Amino acid sequence: MYMQSTITIPVDQQVAQAWDAAGDQERQKAQALVGLWLREILSEKRRSLEEIMDEAGRKAEARGLTQEILDSILKDR
């Protein structure tokens, strides 16, 4: 198991509002997805961003993040 650390990333206002309105389960799934993306992007320099994001999306979906959940997280509330 990985030890967790907290980082701060600037986002646009719409993302910040969606985050504030999200429930605990939605936040946990979003954190997992962002963590996967960052790990892949920062550790795999040879692959294209599209390939990395596709793989991260597949992993997130396998862990229960559906398009509907992602849409609700990103939806303008």
C-alpha positions as semicolon CSV with decimal commas, in nm:
position;residue;x (nm);y (nm);z (nm)
1;M;0,000;0,000;0,000
2;Y;0,120;0,350;-0,085
3;M;0,151;0,622;0,174
4;Q;-0,058;0,920;0,075
5;S;0,057;1,280;0,057
6;T;-0,140;1,593;-0,022
7;I;-0,052;1,824;-0,312
8;T;-0,218;2,142;-0,438
9;I;-0,303;2,185;-0,806
10;P;-0,465;2,499;-0,949
11;V;-0,791;2,428;-1,136
12;D;-1,053;2,644;-1,300
13;Q;-1,352;2,767;-1,102
14;Q;-1,593;2,516;-1,256
15;V;-1,378;2,222;-1,141
16;A;-1,340;2,375;-0,794
17;Q;-1,717;2,418;-0,761
18;A;-1,780;2,061;-0,877
19;W;-1,525;1,937;-0,622
20;D;-1,690;2,135;-0,342
21;A;-2,031;1,993;-0,434
22;A;-1,909;1,632;-0,472
23;G;-1,979;1,368;-0,210
24;D;-1,711;1,162;-0,038
25;Q;-1,743;0,870;-0,280
26;E;-1,716;1,097;-0,584
27;R;-1,409;1,268;-0,435
28;Q;-1,239;0,937;-0,361
29;K;-1,293;0,821;-0,718
30;A;-1,171;1,153;-0,859
31;Q;-0,861;1,137;-0,637
32;A;-0,788;0,785;-0,757
33;L;-0,825;0,889;-1,121
34;V;-0,606;1,199;-1,084
35;G;-0,348;0,997;-0,894
36;L;-0,335;0,740;-1,174
37;W;-0,300;1,009;-1,437
38;L;-0,021;1,188;-1,251
39;R;0,169;0,867;-1,178
40;E;0,153;0,767;-1,543
41;I;0,228;1,111;-1,686
42;L;0,523;1,176;-1,458
43;S;0,680;0,832;-1,474
44;E;0,634;0,729;-1,838
45;K;0,802;0,983;-2,064
46;R;0,808;0,759;-2,373
47;R;0,434;0,712;-2,417
48;S;0,199;0,969;-2,562
49;L;-0,035;1,155;-2,331
50;E;-0,331;1,001;-2,514
51;E;-0,202;0,648;-2,448
52;I;-0,143;0,727;-2,082
53;M;-0,487;0,882;-2,036
54;D;-0,658;0,592;-2,214
55;E;-0,489;0,343;-1,984
56;A;-0,566;0,550;-1,674
57;G;-0,929;0,567;-1,786
58;R;-0,946;0,191;-1,828
59;K;-0,796;0,137;-1,483
60;A;-1,037;0,387;-1,325
61;E;-1,332;0,219;-1,497
62;A;-1,215;-0,120;-1,371
63;R;-1,216;0,030;-1,020
64;G;-1,576;0,148;-1,055
65;L;-1,554;0,498;-1,203
66;T;-1,829;0,510;-1,466
67;Q;-1,885;0,778;-1,728
68;E;-2,198;0,883;-1,537
69;I;-2,001;0,934;-1,214
70;L;-1,730;1,127;-1,397
71;D;-1,993;1,342;-1,571
72;S;-2,159;1,420;-1,239
73;I;-1,824;1,520;-1,090
74;L;-1,747;1,751;-1,382
75;K;-2,103;1,877;-1,430
76;D;-2,159;2,247;-1,374
77;R;-2,357;2,267;-1,051
